[in-house]
Amino acid sequence: MLEWLFQRRVRTRRFDAAGGAPRWNAHPSFGPTGQEVLAAAAPVRSRARYFTANNPWAASGVGALVTAMVGAGITPAPLHTDEDVRARINAAATAWGTKADADGLTDFAGLQAAAVRAMIVDGEAFIHMAVGDAGLQLRLIPAELVDPAHTVELGGGRRIVAGVEFDASGRRVAYHVSPTRPTDTFASYAPPIRISAADITHLFQPLGAGQVRGISWLAPVLLRLSELDQLEDALLVGAKVAAMHAGFLTDMNGTGASPYEGPQSGGIMDTGLEPGTLKVLPSGFDIKFSTPQQAQQSIEFAQLQLRAIAAGLGLPEHLLTGDLRGANYSSLRAGLVAFRQRVEQLQYHVIIPQMLRPIWERAISVAVMAGALDLPSFEADQAAYLAAEWYPPAQPWVDPLKDIEAEAMAVQSGFKSRRQVVASLGYDVATLDEEIAADRAREAALGLAFPTIPQKETANGDA
């Protein structure tokens, strides 16, 4: 019975990237989001990994998204009112971040990039937070190790869905992780291990209510990537055939004699054709050269497909293809402004609340309990000590001079604060002010003086 249900579920997948049937029919439909995602996640994940590893457009798109959302790392800044407390928390967090990776391959910023890449390609990322002798350690868990086939009713309203355990009120309380090692050549079954939800961060972008697991962001474009690969292969074969000097002789008289003079091997002349050579065919022979038809407007069609792939990934086309031939300042700015708004939404609605904030709060709490961070009244007011503001990486300006002038005018006019402008650059305003003050003091002590940049005059002559 269960096997029949599974086969029925596979046949009725509504993610085109997961199915093998025609992508469109007379009655298109989509079922409950949670069920559709669970049915399609595994095949879509497998195909997304393949194309990301083999297709240049997919690799470029994934890299551009990771760079835009994480860059060199999203950095936290404590919001405690005491300046000394903020400095101590910052120092402890910086020291922890350099050794946060349990595998010792990268740091906290590198783990952010790896997790976001997994969320894009696999559809989700799991990070295990374990406390050991070295403090809090983070390890990225492959999505397939959180058993997608483990779905049972536990009674009393409790249940496990695709390896995620819920209590009676619908809250996530645990994840059931396979103990199989990711490096194992041959998969083997072992009962999953229950890990408290407090020790796991699950990063994915929900598509709708009731969604338990994530789906690859490449799902809308996988079919197009496959078809574009086939188109490129067909055009390449056509170009190879067109480049061949292939001729066909027709013996109109049926004599069977060779029309060409000279040594031959199996009907092919050994001497070949040389520039300026004239070959005379006997009467009764005709020759035709192959002229394979090329696909009409194939380049324009391929560019259309690339635009569709960029749109499906939420990227400006030039970030996918690297093609800036038709770009100018206005078009680049318009495209990047919309893209940055999308990135900012994902940073503040998905990445920070699902991954960064839980890890930050756990890291500071573990540092206090281990004695690495001295905060005497931490237990009494944890919220104040754990509060932090997050600074995503600064987005590069299209025209730095115009952009910085606009920001300066907004601050002078009272439309923005310096804190807002500095935060948009990926810095903490308090840290920046301390660095500026230190620079000024050092310059004065050394007797250094640097010229100031003259201000532009306005239309009425004011500076």
Secondary structure as a PSIPRED ss2 file (coil, helix, strand):
# PSIPRED VFORMAT (PSIPRED V4.0)

   1 M C   1.000  0.000  0.000
   2 L H   0.000  1.000  0.000
   3 E H   0.000  1.000  0.000
   4 W H   0.000  1.000  0.000
   5 L H   0.000  1.000  0.000
   6 F H   0.000  1.000  0.000
   7 Q H   0.000  1.000  0.000
   8 R H   0.000  1.000  0.000
   9 R H   0.000  1.000  0.000
  10 V H   0.000  1.000  0.000
  11 R H   0.000  1.000  0.000
  12 T C   1.000  0.000  0.000
  13 R C   1.000  0.000  0.000
  14 R C   1.000  0.000  0.000
  15 F C   1.000  0.000  0.000
  16 D H   0.000  1.000  0.000
  17 A H   0.000  1.000  0.000
  18 A H   0.000  1.000  0.000
  19 G C   1.000  0.000  0.000
  20 G C   1.000  0.000  0.000
  21 A C   1.000  0.000  0.000
  22 P C   1.000  0.000  0.000
  23 R C   1.000  0.000  0.000
  24 W C   1.000  0.000  0.000
  25 N C   1.000  0.000  0.000
  26 A C   1.000  0.000  0.000
  27 H C   1.000  0.000  0.000
  28 P C   1.000  0.000  0.000
  29 S C   1.000  0.000  0.000
  30 F C   1.000  0.000  0.000
  31 G C   1.000  0.000  0.000
  32 P C   1.000  0.000  0.000
  33 T H   0.000  1.000  0.000
  34 G H   0.000  1.000  0.000
  35 Q H   0.000  1.000  0.000
  36 E H   0.000  1.000  0.000
  37 V H   0.000  1.000  0.000
  38 L H   0.000  1.000  0.000
  39 A H   0.000  1.000  0.000
  40 A H   0.000  1.000  0.000
  41 A H   0.000  1.000  0.000
  42 A H   0.000  1.000  0.000
  43 P H   0.000  1.000  0.000
  44 V H   0.000  1.000  0.000
  45 R H   0.000  1.000  0.000
  46 S H   0.000  1.000  0.000
  47 R H   0.000  1.000  0.000
  48 A H   0.000  1.000  0.000
  49 R H   0.000  1.000  0.000
  50 Y H   0.000  1.000  0.000
  51 F H   0.000  1.000  0.000
  52 T H   0.000  1.000  0.000
  53 A H   0.000  1.000  0.000
  54 N H   0.000  1.000  0.000
  55 N C   1.000  0.000  0.000
  56 P H   0.000  1.000  0.000
  57 W H   0.000  1.000  0.000
  58 A H   0.000  1.000  0.000
  59 A H   0.000  1.000  0.000
  60 S H   0.000  1.000  0.000
  61 G H   0.000  1.000  0.000
  62 V H   0.000  1.000  0.000
  63 G H   0.000  1.000  0.000
  64 A H   0.000  1.000  0.000
  65 L H   0.000  1.000  0.000
  66 V H   0.000  1.000  0.000
  67 T H   0.000  1.000  0.000
  68 A H   0.000  1.000  0.000
  69 M H   0.000  1.000  0.000
  70 V C   1.000  0.000  0.000
  71 G C   1.000  0.000  0.000
  72 A C   1.000  0.000  0.000
  73 G C   1.000  0.000  0.000
  74 I C   1.000  0.000  0.000
  75 T E   0.000  0.000  1.000
  76 P E   0.000  0.000  1.000
  77 A E   0.000  0.000  1.000
  78 P E   0.000  0.000  1.000
  79 L C   1.000  0.000  0.000
  80 H C   1.000  0.000  0.000
  81 T C   1.000  0.000  0.000
  82 D C   1.000  0.000  0.000
  83 E H   0.000  1.000  0.000
  84 D H   0.000  1.000  0.000
  85 V H   0.000  1.000  0.000
  86 R H   0.000  1.000  0.000
  87 A H   0.000  1.000  0.000
  88 R H   0.000  1.000  0.000
  89 I H   0.000  1.000  0.000
  90 N H   0.000  1.000  0.000
  91 A H   0.000  1.000  0.000
  92 A H   0.000  1.000  0.000
  93 A H   0.000  1.000  0.000
  94 T H   0.000  1.000  0.000
  95 A H   0.000  1.000  0.000
  96 W H   0.000  1.000  0.000
  97 G H   0.000  1.000  0.000
  98 T C   1.000  0.000  0.000
  99 K C   1.000  0.000  0.000
 100 A C   1.000  0.000  0.000
 101 D E   0.000  0.000  1.000
 102 A C   1.000  0.000  0.000
 103 D C   1.000  0.000  0.000
 104 G C   1.000  0.000  0.000
 105 L C   1.000  0.000  0.000
 106 T C   1.000  0.000  0.000
 107 D C   1.000  0.000  0.000
 108 F H   0.000  1.000  0.000
 109 A H   0.000  1.000  0.000
 110 G H   0.000  1.000  0.000
 111 L H   0.000  1.000  0.000
 112 Q H   0.000  1.000  0.000
 113 A H   0.000  1.000  0.000
 114 A H   0.000  1.000  0.000
 115 A H   0.000  1.000  0.000
 116 V H   0.000  1.000  0.000
 117 R H   0.000  1.000  0.000
 118 A H   0.000  1.000  0.000
 119 M H   0.000  1.000  0.000
 120 I H   0.000  1.000  0.000
 121 V H   0.000  1.000  0.000
 122 D C   1.000  0.000  0.000
 123 G C   1.000  0.000  0.000
 124 E C   1.000  0.000  0.000
 125 A E   0.000  0.000  1.000
 126 F E   0.000  0.000  1.000
 127 I E   0.000  0.000  1.000
 128 H E   0.000  0.000  1.000
 129 M E   0.000  0.000  1.000
 130 A E   0.000  0.000  1.000
 131 V E   0.000  0.000  1.000
 132 G E   0.000  0.000  1.000
 133 D C   1.000  0.000  0.000
 134 A C   1.000  0.000  0.000
 135 G E   0.000  0.000  1.000
 136 L E   0.000  0.000  1.000
 137 Q E   0.000  0.000  1.000
 138 L E   0.000  0.000  1.000
 139 R E   0.000  0.000  1.000
 140 L E   0.000  0.000  1.000
 141 I E   0.000  0.000  1.000
 142 P C   1.000  0.000  0.000
 143 A H   0.000  1.000  0.000
 144 E H   0.000  1.000  0.000
 145 L H   0.000  1.000  0.000
 146 V E   0.000  0.000  1.000
 147 D C   1.000  0.000  0.000
 148 P C   1.000  0.000  0.000
 149 A C   1.000  0.000  0.000
 150 H C   1.000  0.000  0.000
 151 T C   1.000  0.000  0.000
 152 V E   0.000  0.000  1.000
 153 E E   0.000  0.000  1.000
 154 L E   0.000  0.000  1.000
 155 G E   0.000  0.000  1.000
 156 G C   1.000  0.000  0.000
 157 G C   1.000  0.000  0.000
 158 R E   0.000  0.000  1.000
 159 R E   0.000  0.000  1.000
 160 I E   0.000  0.000  1.000
 161 V E   0.000  0.000  1.000
 162 A C   1.000  0.000  0.000
 163 G C   1.000  0.000  0.000
 164 V E   0.000  0.000  1.000
 165 E E   0.000  0.000  1.000
 166 F E   0.000  0.000  1.000
 167 D C   1.000  0.000  0.000
 168 A C   1.000  0.000  0.000
 169 S C   1.000  0.000  0.000
 170 G C   1.000  0.000  0.000
 171 R C   1.000  0.000  0.000
 172 R E   0.000  0.000  1.000
 173 V E   0.000  0.000  1.000
 174 A E   0.000  0.000  1.000
 175 Y E   0.000  0.000  1.000
 176 H E   0.000  0.000  1.000
 177 V E   0.000  0.000  1.000
 178 S C   1.000  0.000  0.000
 179 P C   1.000  0.000  0.000
 180 T C   1.000  0.000  0.000
 181 R C   1.000  0.000  0.000
 182 P C   1.000  0.000  0.000
 183 T C   1.000  0.000  0.000
 184 D C   1.000  0.000  0.000
 185 T C   1.000  0.000  0.000
 186 F C   1.000  0.000  0.000
 187 A C   1.000  0.000  0.000
 188 S C   1.000  0.000  0.000
 189 Y C   1.000  0.000  0.000
 190 A C   1.000  0.000  0.000
 191 P C   1.000  0.000  0.000
 192 P C   1.000  0.000  0.000
 193 I E   0.000  0.000  1.000
 194 R E   0.000  0.000  1.000
 195 I E   0.000  0.000  1.000
 196 S E   0.000  0.000  1.000
 197 A H   0.000  1.000  0.000
 198 A H   0.000  1.000  0.000
 199 D H   0.000  1.000  0.000
 200 I E   0.000  0.000  1.000
 201 T E   0.000  0.000  1.000
 202 H E   0.000  0.000  1.000
 203 L E   0.000  0.000  1.000
 204 F C   1.000  0.000  0.000
 205 Q C   1.000  0.000  0.000
 206 P C   1.000  0.000  0.000
 207 L C   1.000  0.000  0.000
 208 G C   1.000  0.000  0.000
 209 A C   1.000  0.000  0.000
 210 G C   1.000  0.000  0.000
 211 Q C   1.000  0.000  0.000
 212 V C   1.000  0.000  0.000
 213 R C   1.000  0.000  0.000
 214 G C   1.000  0.000  0.000
 215 I C   1.000  0.000  0.000
 216 S C   1.000  0.000  0.000
 217 W C   1.000  0.000  0.000
 218 L C   1.000  0.000  0.000
 219 A C   1.000  0.000  0.000
 220 P C   1.000  0.000  0.000
 221 V C   1.000  0.000  0.000
 222 L H   0.000  1.000  0.000
 223 L H   0.000  1.000  0.000
 224 R H   0.000  1.000  0.000
 225 L H   0.000  1.000  0.000
 226 S H   0.000  1.000  0.000
 227 E H   0.000  1.000  0.000
 228 L H   0.000  1.000  0.000
 229 D H   0.000  1.000  0.000
 230 Q H   0.000  1.000  0.000
 231 L H   0.000  1.000  0.000
 232 E H   0.000  1.000  0.000
 233 D H   0.000  1.000  0.000
 234 A H   0.000  1.000  0.000
 235 L H   0.000  1.000  0.000
 236 L H   0.000  1.000  0.000
 237 V H   0.000  1.000  0.000
 238 G H   0.000  1.000  0.000
 239 A H   0.000  1.000  0.000
 240 K H   0.000  1.000  0.000
 241 V H   0.000  1.000  0.000
 242 A H   0.000  1.000  0.000
 243 A H   0.000  1.000  0.000
 244 M C   1.000  0.000  0.000
 245 H C   1.000  0.000  0.000
 246 A C   1.000  0.000  0.000
 247 G E   0.000  0.000  1.000
 248 F E   0.000  0.000  1.000
 249 L E   0.000  0.000  1.000
 250 T E   0.000  0.000  1.000
 251 D E   0.000  0.000  1.000
 252 M C   1.000  0.000  0.000
 253 N C   1.000  0.000  0.000
 254 G C   1.000  0.000  0.000
 255 T C   1.000  0.000  0.000
 256 G C   1.000  0.000  0.000
 257 A C   1.000  0.000  0.000
 258 S C   1.000  0.000  0.000
 259 P C   1.000  0.000  0.000
 260 Y C   1.000  0.000  0.000
 261 E C   1.000  0.000  0.000
 262 G C   1.000  0.000  0.000
 263 P C   1.000  0.000  0.000
 264 Q E   0.000  0.000  1.000
 265 S E   0.000  0.000  1.000
 266 G C   1.000  0.000  0.000
 267 G C   1.000  0.000  0.000
 268 I E   0.000  0.000  1.000
 269 M E   0.000  0.000  1.000
 270 D C   1.000  0.000  0.000
 271 T C   1.000  0.000  0.000
 272 G C   1.000  0.000  0.000
 273 L C   1.000  0.000  0.000
 274 E C   1.000  0.000  0.000
 275 P C   1.000  0.000  0.000
 276 G C   1.000  0.000  0.000
 277 T C   1.000  0.000  0.000
 278 L C   1.000  0.000  0.000
 279 K C   1.000  0.000  0.000
 280 V C   1.000  0.000  0.000
 281 L C   1.000  0.000  0.000
 282 P C   1.000  0.000  0.000
 283 S C   1.000  0.000  0.000
 284 G C   1.000  0.000  0.000
 285 F E   0.000  0.000  1.000
 286 D E   0.000  0.000  1.000
 287 I E   0.000  0.000  1.000
 288 K E   0.000  0.000  1.000
 289 F E   0.000  0.000  1.000
 290 S C   1.000  0.000  0.000
 291 T C   1.000  0.000  0.000
 292 P C   1.000  0.000  0.000
 293 Q C   1.000  0.000  0.000
 294 Q C   1.000  0.000  0.000
 295 A C   1.000  0.000  0.000
 296 Q C   1.000  0.000  0.000
 297 Q C   1.000  0.000  0.000
 298 S H   0.000  1.000  0.000
 299 I H   0.000  1.000  0.000
 300 E H   0.000  1.000  0.000
 301 F H   0.000  1.000  0.000
 302 A H   0.000  1.000  0.000
 303 Q H   0.000  1.000  0.000
 304 L H   0.000  1.000  0.000
 305 Q H   0.000  1.000  0.000
 306 L H   0.000  1.000  0.000
 307 R H   0.000  1.000  0.000
 308 A H   0.000  1.000  0.000
 309 I H   0.000  1.000  0.000
 310 A H   0.000  1.000  0.000
 311 A H   0.000  1.000  0.000
 312 G H   0.000  1.000  0.000
 313 L H   0.000  1.000  0.000
 314 G C   1.000  0.000  0.000
 315 L C   1.000  0.000  0.000
 316 P C   1.000  0.000  0.000
 317 E H   0.000  1.000  0.000
 318 H H   0.000  1.000  0.000
 319 L H   0.000  1.000  0.000
 320 L H   0.000  1.000  0.000
 321 T H   0.000  1.000  0.000
 322 G C   1.000  0.000  0.000
 323 D C   1.000  0.000  0.000
 324 L C   1.000  0.000  0.000
 325 R C   1.000  0.000  0.000
 326 G C   1.000  0.000  0.000
 327 A C   1.000  0.000  0.000
 328 N C   1.000  0.000  0.000
 329 Y H   0.000  1.000  0.000
 330 S H   0.000  1.000  0.000
 331 S H   0.000  1.000  0.000
 332 L H   0.000  1.000  0.000
 333 R H   0.000  1.000  0.000
 334 A H   0.000  1.000  0.000
 335 G H   0.000  1.000  0.000
 336 L H   0.000  1.000  0.000
 337 V H   0.000  1.000  0.000
 338 A H   0.000  1.000  0.000
 339 F H   0.000  1.000  0.000
 340 R H   0.000  1.000  0.000
 341 Q H   0.000  1.000  0.000
 342 R H   0.000  1.000  0.000
 343 V H   0.000  1.000  0.000
 344 E H   0.000  1.000  0.000
 345 Q H   0.000  1.000  0.000
 346 L H   0.000  1.000  0.000
 347 Q H   0.000  1.000  0.000
 348 Y H   0.000  1.000  0.000
 349 H H   0.000  1.000  0.000
 350 V H   0.000  1.000  0.000
 351 I H   0.000  1.000  0.000
 352 I H   0.000  1.000  0.000
 353 P H   0.000  1.000  0.000
 354 Q H   0.000  1.000  0.000
 355 M H   0.000  1.000  0.000
 356 L H   0.000  1.000  0.000
 357 R H   0.000  1.000  0.000
 358 P H   0.000  1.000  0.000
 359 I H   0.000  1.000  0.000
 360 W H   0.000  1.000  0.000
 361 E H   0.000  1.000  0.000
 362 R H   0.000  1.000  0.000
 363 A H   0.000  1.000  0.000
 364 I H   0.000  1.000  0.000
 365 S H   0.000  1.000  0.000
 366 V H   0.000  1.000  0.000
 367 A H   0.000  1.000  0.000
 368 V H   0.000  1.000  0.000
 369 M H   0.000  1.000  0.000
 370 A C   1.000  0.000  0.000
 371 G C   1.000  0.000  0.000
 372 A C   1.000  0.000  0.000
 373 L C   1.000  0.000  0.000
 374 D C   1.000  0.000  0.000
 375 L C   1.000  0.000  0.000
 376 P C   1.000  0.000  0.000
 377 S C   1.000  0.000  0.000
 378 F C   1.000  0.000  0.000
 379 E C   1.000  0.000  0.000
 380 A C   1.000  0.000  0.000
 381 D C   1.000  0.000  0.000
 382 Q H   0.000  1.000  0.000
 383 A H   0.000  1.000  0.000
 384 A H   0.000  1.000  0.000
 385 Y H   0.000  1.000  0.000
 386 L H   0.000  1.000  0.000
 387 A C   1.000  0.000  0.000
 388 A E   0.000  0.000  1.000
 389 E E   0.000  0.000  1.000
 390 W E   0.000  0.000  1.000
 391 Y E   0.000  0.000  1.000
 392 P C   1.000  0.000  0.000
 393 P C   1.000  0.000  0.000
 394 A C   1.000  0.000  0.000
 395 Q C   1.000  0.000  0.000
 396 P C   1.000  0.000  0.000
 397 W C   1.000  0.000  0.000
 398 V C   1.000  0.000  0.000
 399 D C   1.000  0.000  0.000
 400 P H   0.000  1.000  0.000
 401 L H   0.000  1.000  0.000
 402 K H   0.000  1.000  0.000
 403 D H   0.000  1.000  0.000
 404 I H   0.000  1.000  0.000
 405 E H   0.000  1.000  0.000
 406 A H   0.000  1.000  0.000
 407 E H   0.000  1.000  0.000
 408 A H   0.000  1.000  0.000
 409 M H   0.000  1.000  0.000
 410 A H   0.000  1.000  0.000
 411 V H   0.000  1.000  0.000
 412 Q H   0.000  1.000  0.000
 413 S C   1.000  0.000  0.000
 414 G C   1.000  0.000  0.000
 415 F C   1.000  0.000  0.000
 416 K C   1.000  0.000  0.000
 417 S C   1.000  0.000  0.000
 418 R H   0.000  1.000  0.000
 419 R H   0.000  1.000  0.000
 420 Q H   0.000  1.000  0.000
 421 V H   0.000  1.000  0.000
 422 V H   0.000  1.000  0.000
 423 A H   0.000  1.000  0.000
 424 S H   0.000  1.000  0.000
 425 L C   1.000  0.000  0.000
 426 G C   1.000  0.000  0.000
 427 Y C   1.000  0.000  0.000
 428 D C   1.000  0.000  0.000
 429 V H   0.000  1.000  0.000
 430 A H   0.000  1.000  0.000
 431 T H   0.000  1.000  0.000
 432 L H   0.000  1.000  0.000
 433 D H   0.000  1.000  0.000
 434 E H   0.000  1.000  0.000
 435 E H   0.000  1.000  0.000
 436 I H   0.000  1.000  0.000
 437 A H   0.000  1.000  0.000
 438 A H   0.000  1.000  0.000
 439 D H   0.000  1.000  0.000
 440 R H   0.000  1.000  0.000
 441 A H   0.000  1.000  0.000
 442 R H   0.000  1.000  0.000
 443 E H   0.000  1.000  0.000
 444 A H   0.000  1.000  0.000
 445 A H   0.000  1.000  0.000
 446 L H   0.000  1.000  0.000
 447 G C   1.000  0.000  0.000
 448 L C   1.000  0.000  0.000
 449 A C   1.000  0.000  0.000
 450 F C   1.000  0.000  0.000
 451 P C   1.000  0.000  0.000
 452 T C   1.000  0.000  0.000
 453 I C   1.000  0.000  0.000
 454 P C   1.000  0.000  0.000
 455 Q C   1.000  0.000  0.000
 456 K C   1.000  0.000  0.000
 457 E C   1.000  0.000  0.000
 458 T C   1.000  0.000  0.000
 459 A C   1.000  0.000  0.000
 460 N C   1.000  0.000  0.000
 461 G C   1.000  0.000  0.000
 462 D C   1.000  0.000  0.000
 463 A C   1.000  0.000  0.000
